Amino acid sequence: MSGNKYIKIIATVANNGVIADNREIPWDANLKITEEFLDYTKNSIVVMGNHTFQDRGPILVNRKNWVVTSNVKNKRRTKGIKYFDNPEKVITTNPRTNKWVIGGADMFRYFMFVANEMILFYLKKDYEGDLHFPVIYEDVWDIKILEDNPDFKKVLYKRK
Ligand SMILES: NC(=O)c1ccc[n+]([C@@H]2O[C@H](COP(=O)([O-])OP(=O)(O)OC[C@H]3O[C@@H](n4cnc5c(N)ncnc54)[C@H](OP(=O)(O)O)[C@@H]3O)[C@@H](O)[C@H]2O)c1
């Protein structure tokens, strides 16, 4: 199955697959991962579900913040933010511009079947949590370890 080369996923995942606990990230931010996240997504569109948008606080500057919510009508127009009532519309709007899907689990589940590339930072510890990254079918992806250090492994998935 061919993916959409403009759609990419970026996430940090605990060793046991956890990505969040009770709507919070259950680990302290890793500076190197944060820097890389900002580098990858700079000047592009970042796509997030409404929970992630609510939970992360300020909008990401120097990026277009696209938020998926079923409740578009009640949202106030704010500079830098665009709302979509359906993830399909994220794909069809500005179709030839890079979009980074940054979470949460709902968005990862949907866009994993569309994205052509994923960058996952795997922490080397387990964390307790109630949200997990979706199952990755390894026969779908070419997998390359880009970095392996004591704190995390950075893995590139490219759709075959
Ligand atoms: N580890 C990581 O890299 C990482 C990254 C990002 C976030 N997170 C964590 O993930 C948590 C949130 O994940 P989540 O899965 O609960 O939420 P989410 O994916 O951020 O957002 C879910 C919301 O998106 C909207 N939505 C989802 N599918 C939709 C559809 N088909 N049509 C219209 N709207 C749709 C709905 O918003 P409405 O309810 O408004 O309709 C839904 O409640 C955050 O609290 C954060 O801690 C972790």
PDBQT file of the ligand as one rigid body, heavy atoms in Angstrom, charges set to zero:
ROOT
HETATM    1  N1  LIG A 201       4.301  10.737  23.612  1.00  0.00    +0.000 N 
HETATM    2  C1  LIG A 201       3.991  11.530  22.594  1.00  0.00    +0.000 C 
HETATM    3  O1  LIG A 201       4.758  11.701  21.621  1.00  0.00    +0.000 OA
HETATM    4  C2  LIG A 201       2.700  12.297  22.619  1.00  0.00    +0.000 A 
HETATM    5  C3  LIG A 201       2.438  13.244  21.621  1.00  0.00    +0.000 A 
HETATM    6  C4  LIG A 201       1.242  13.942  21.663  1.00  0.00    +0.000 A 
HETATM    7  C5  LIG A 201       0.329  13.713  22.668  1.00  0.00    +0.000 A 
HETATM    8  N2  LIG A 201       0.602  12.781  23.612  1.00  0.00    +0.000 N 
HETATM    9  C6  LIG A 201      -0.356  12.513  24.680  1.00  0.00    +0.000 C 
HETATM   10  O2  LIG A 201      -1.557  12.041  24.070  1.00  0.00    +0.000 OA
HETATM   11  C7  LIG A 201      -2.664  12.550  24.822  1.00  0.00    +0.000 C 
HETATM   12  C8  LIG A 201      -3.897  12.738  23.964  1.00  0.00    +0.000 C 
HETATM   13  O3  LIG A 201      -4.135  11.599  23.150  1.00  0.00    +0.000 OA
HETATM   14  P1  LIG A 201      -5.631  11.193  22.780  1.00  0.00    +0.000 P 
HETATM   15  O4  LIG A 201      -5.561   9.990  21.907  1.00  0.00    +0.000 OA
HETATM   16  O5  LIG A 201      -6.416  11.168  24.026  1.00  0.00    +0.000 OA
HETATM   17  O6  LIG A 201      -6.167  12.463  21.999  1.00  0.00    +0.000 OA
HETATM   18  P2  LIG A 201      -5.814  13.259  20.647  1.00  0.00    +0.000 P 
HETATM   19  O7  LIG A 201      -5.538  12.299  19.523  1.00  0.00    +0.000 OA
HETATM   20  O8  LIG A 201      -4.819  14.307  20.936  1.00  0.00    +0.000 OA
HETATM   21  O9  LIG A 201      -7.211  14.013  20.425  1.00  0.00    +0.000 OA
HETATM   22  C9  LIG A 201      -8.422  13.298  20.428  1.00  0.00    +0.000 C 
HETATM   23  C10 LIG A 201      -9.484  14.228  19.959  1.00  0.00    +0.000 C 
HETATM   24  O10 LIG A 201      -9.338  14.498  18.563  1.00  0.00    +0.000 OA
HETATM   25  C11 LIG A 201     -10.605  14.662  17.958  1.00  0.00    +0.000 C 
HETATM   26  N3  LIG A 201     -10.808  13.600  16.980  1.00  0.00    +0.000 N 
HETATM   27  C12 LIG A 201     -10.233  12.364  16.944  1.00  0.00    +0.000 A 
HETATM   28  N4  LIG A 201     -10.683  11.682  15.860  1.00  0.00    +0.000 NA
HETATM   29  C13 LIG A 201     -11.552  12.500  15.217  1.00  0.00    +0.000 A 
HETATM   30  C14 LIG A 201     -12.327  12.368  14.050  1.00  0.00    +0.000 A 
HETATM   31  N5  LIG A 201     -12.315  11.246  13.293  1.00  0.00    +0.000 N 
HETATM   32  N6  LIG A 201     -13.102  13.413  13.667  1.00  0.00    +0.000 NA
HETATM   33  C15 LIG A 201     -13.142  14.572  14.388  1.00  0.00    +0.000 A 
HETATM   34  N7  LIG A 201     -12.412  14.754  15.523  1.00  0.00    +0.000 NA
HETATM   35  C16 LIG A 201     -11.634  13.723  15.923  1.00  0.00    +0.000 A 
HETATM   36  C17 LIG A 201     -11.620  14.580  19.072  1.00  0.00    +0.000 C 
HETATM   37  O11 LIG A 201     -11.735  15.902  19.585  1.00  0.00    +0.000 OA
HETATM   38  P3  LIG A 201     -13.141  16.485  20.177  1.00  0.00    +0.000 P 
HETATM   39  O12 LIG A 201     -13.324  15.727  21.460  1.00  0.00    +0.000 OA
HETATM   40  O13 LIG A 201     -12.881  17.933  20.338  1.00  0.00    +0.000 OA
HETATM   41  O14 LIG A 201     -14.167  16.154  19.131  1.00  0.00    +0.000 OA
HETATM   42  C18 LIG A 201     -10.908  13.687  20.083  1.00  0.00    +0.000 C 
HETATM   43  O15 LIG A 201     -11.394  13.823  21.388  1.00  0.00    +0.000 OA
HETATM   44  C19 LIG A 201      -2.199  13.891  25.368  1.00  0.00    +0.000 C 
HETATM   45  O16 LIG A 201      -2.776  14.113  26.608  1.00  0.00    +0.000 OA
HETATM   46  C20 LIG A 201      -0.699  13.754  25.482  1.00  0.00    +0.000 C 
HETATM   47  O17 LIG A 201      -0.352  13.506  26.838  1.00  0.00    +0.000 OA
HETATM   48  C21 LIG A 201       1.756  12.072  23.621  1.00  0.00    +0.000 A 
ENDROOT
TORSDOF 0
